[in-house]
Amino acid sequence: MLDFVNRGGIVSPQLWEMIVEKVSGLTFIDGNGEDYNDGSDAKTGSLTFIFDIYRGYWNPKGRISNVDSKNGYLRCAVYNEYKNQLDYFLIPPKNKCTVSPRTKNSRAMINFSYSRGKDTYSNELERYRVNNVEEVCKRVP
C-alpha cells in the first residue's frame, strides 16, 4: 500500500488516515478537531485544471477542505493532476495560509493554485511542503 502511495497513487480520505496511523505509529482517535493522539489531523486535497474563459487557458486550482476547528498539525496529501502524483504538506496550527470561511453550503478550506513552471504552490502552502509520505507522517512537530 505504501509503495502505491509513493508512486503517486490517488488516496481517499479514509485510506490516508490509515496510512498516517500505520507510518507514524500514532493512535487514531477521531476526536473533536483531531484524528490522532498527538492532536494532528489527516487531510486530503486535490489540484485540478479549471478553464479561465477570460484569459483563455487552463488554470491549476486546488483546495484542502474542512480545516476549521482543527487543533494541531494538518498532515496533508494533495493529488496534483498535472504531475499525476501526490505532494505532501505538514501545516502547523498557526500557519500563514488563508482559510476561506465556512458558509452554509461549504466547509472552511485552504484554496491554492499551482505554478507548473516553478513547481510551487500558492497561498503560503509551499513553505509547508515535505518530501514524501514518511516525512509528513513521522516528522515530529
Secondary structure, DSSP 4 states (H G I P E B T S, - for coil): -HHHHHTT----HHHHHHHHHHHH-PPEEEETTEEETTS-EEEEEEEEEEEETTTTEEEEEEEEE--TT--S-EEEEEEETTTTEEEEEEE-SS-S--EEPP-SSS--EEEEEEETTTTEETTTGGGGEESSHHHHHH---
